Amino acid sequence: MERMDVRRLELELRDGTAVVARALTPADRELVAEGYRQLSPEARYQRFWVRDGDVIGDAMLDRLLTGDPPEHAVWTVFDPAREGFKAMGAASFWRSAKDPAEAEFSVTVLDGDQRRGVATLLLAILWLIAYRHGMVRLVGYTMPENTRALRWMRDTGATGEWDGYNAVYRWDLADLDSLPATPAGAELAGRLAELSGVIL
């Protein structure tokens, strides 16, 4: 049986909020540009490593939205009932040219929607998409001062090292037994179980 081409999922956050997760496309340029403007300077720095300006460049928009699946995937989660800007966060991966079994993962959640499970939901979706297409590791890079991101990566089962510039964390996509007994680890395990039948 041919596997479904999944591009939209109707889900709930841990607090019961009904959300939609979907793949972003080149038609979403303005949505992504507005999402960038919505980020706080600190969040913008932690994700894009720039503090100044609230306009994302065309080159970055092209890179985010025009990659070829399955080498690249980018998804958003949004609240369809929310007034105004509905997106809550987005995540992406790019398959490594040097090691096709690995993909670089990144996630951004708007300040007001953090600690609601949005990042963990996006990680689960991209985990399964990457695994479906032959990748066995996701790798995330972050600054050592971004303690919230470091804690979240550890709590969702990634193992880390210091490369001299950044903290580098890797998730083993084939080893679900290594997911830690943390709230974030349990939530990730639940999401993977919930979505595996749909995505894999």
C-alpha positions in Angstrom: 0.0 0.0 0.0 1.3 3.5 -0.9 2.0 5.7 2.1 -0.1 8.9 2.5 1.4 12.3 1.5 0.7 13.9 4.9 0.8 17.7 4.8 -1.9 18.7 7.4 -2.7 17.3 10.8 -5.5 18.4 13.2 -4.3 17.9 16.8 -4.6 19.2 20.4 -2.0 20.7 22.6 -1.6 19.4 26.1 -4.0 22.1 27.4 -6.7 20.9 25.0 -6.2 23.8 22.5 -7.2 22.6 19.0 -4.3 23.3 16.6 -3.4 22.5 13.0 0.1 21.4 12.0 0.9 21.7 8.3 3.8 21.8 5.9 4.9 25.3 4.8 5.1 26.1 1.0 6.5 28.9 -1.1 3.0 30.5 -0.9 3.7 31.1 2.8 6.3 33.8 2.4 4.2 36.5 4.1 3.3 34.2 6.9 6.9 33.4 7.6 8.0 37.0 7.3 5.3 38.1 9.8 6.3 35.3 12.2 9.8 36.6 12.1 8.5 40.1 12.9 6.6 38.6 15.9 9.7 37.2 17.5 11.3 39.0 20.4 14.9 40.2 19.8 16.1 37.5 22.1 14.2 34.8 20.4 15.4 36.1 17.0 19.0 36.0 18.2 18.7 32.5 19.6 17.2 31.2 16.4 18.8 33.3 13.6 21.8 34.7 15.5 20.9 38.3 14.7 19.5 41.0 17.1 18.8 43.9 14.8 15.9 44.3 12.4 12.5 42.8 12.1 12.6 41.9 8.4 13.8 38.4 7.3 15.8 38.5 4.0 14.7 37.0 0.7 17.6 34.6 0.8 16.5 33.1 4.1 12.9 32.9 2.9 14.0 31.1 -0.2 16.1 28.7 1.8 13.2 27.9 4.2 10.4 27.6 1.7 11.9 26.2 -1.5 13.9 23.2 -0.5 13.0 19.8 -2.1 11.3 17.2 0.1 12.4 14.9 1.5 15.8 16.6 1.7 14.1 19.5 3.5 10.9 19.8 5.5 9.4 22.8 7.3 6.2 22.7 9.3 4.2 25.2 11.3 1.6 24.8 14.1 -1.2 27.4 14.3 -4.3 28.0 16.3 -7.2 28.5 13.8 -9.4 30.0 16.5 -6.9 32.8 17.4 -7.6 36.3 16.3 -4.8 38.1 14.5 -1.5 36.1 13.8 -2.4 32.5 14.2 1.0 30.7 13.9 2.6 29.6 17.2 5.9 28.2 15.9 7.7 26.4 13.1 10.4 23.8 12.7 12.6 22.5 9.9 15.2 20.0 8.9 17.8 19.8 6.2 19.4 16.5 5.3 23.2 16.6 5.6 25.1 16.5 2.3 28.0 14.8 4.1 26.0 12.3 6.0 22.6 11.5 4.4 21.5 9.6 7.5 21.6 12.9 9.5 19.5 16.1 9.3 20.0 19.4 11.0 16.9 20.3 13.0 15.8 23.7 14.3 12.6 25.0 15.9 11.2 28.4 16.9 8.2 29.1 19.1 6.7 32.5 19.7 7.4 33.8 23.2 3.8 33.7 24.2 3.3 30.1 23.1 6.4 28.6 24.8 6.0 25.9 27.4 2.8 24.6 25.8 4.3 21.6 24.0 4.5 23.3 20.5 8.2 22.5 20.1 7.8 18.9 21.2 4.9 18.4 18.8 7.0 19.8 15.9 9.9 17.7 16.9 7.7 14.6 16.8 6.3 15.4 13.4 9.8 16.1 11.8 11.3 13.1 13.7 8.8 10.8 11.9 9.1 12.5 8.5 12.9 12.2 8.7 12.8 8.6 9.8 10.3 7.7 7.1 12.8 9.0 4.5 15.9 7.2 5.8 17.4 9.6 8.3 18.3 8.1 11.7 19.6 11.2 13.5 18.5 14.8 14.0 21.1 17.2 15.1 20.4 20.6 16.7 22.9 23.5 17.3 22.4 26.1 20.0 24.4 28.7 21.9 25.6 27.6 25.3 23.8 30.4 27.0 20.5 29.3 25.7 19.8 27.2 28.8 16.1 26.7 28.0 16.9 25.1 24.7 19.7 23.0 26.1 17.4 21.6 28.9 14.6 20.9 26.4 16.9 19.0 24.1 18.3 16.9 27.0 14.7 16.3 28.3 13.6 15.0 24.9 16.4 12.5 24.7 19.1 14.3 22.7 22.8 13.7 23.7 25.1 16.7 23.6 28.7 17.8 23.1 30.6 21.0 22.7 32.2 21.6 19.3 34.2 24.6 20.3 31.6 27.1 19.2 28.1 25.7 19.9 26.4 23.0 21.9 25.5 20.2 19.5 22.8 17.7 20.4 21.7 14.6 18.5 18.5 12.6 18.7 18.7 8.9 17.7 15.5 8.4 15.8 15.6 4.6 15.9 16.1 4.3 19.7 12.8 5.2 21.4 13.9 3.3 24.5 16.4 6.0 25.2 13.7 8.7 25.6 14.1 9.9 29.2 11.5 9.7 32.0 11.0 13.5 32.0 7.8 15.3 31.2 9.1 16.4 27.9 10.4 12.9 27.1 7.0 11.3 28.0 5.2 13.9 25.9 7.5 13.2 22.9 6.9 9.5 23.3 3.2 10.0 23.3 3.3 12.2 20.3 5.4 9.7 18.4 3.0 6.9 19.2 0.0 9.1 18.3 1.4 10.2 14.9 3.5 7.2 13.8 0.5 5.4 12.2 -0.3 8.5 10.2 3.2 9.6 9.0 5.2 6.4 8.8 
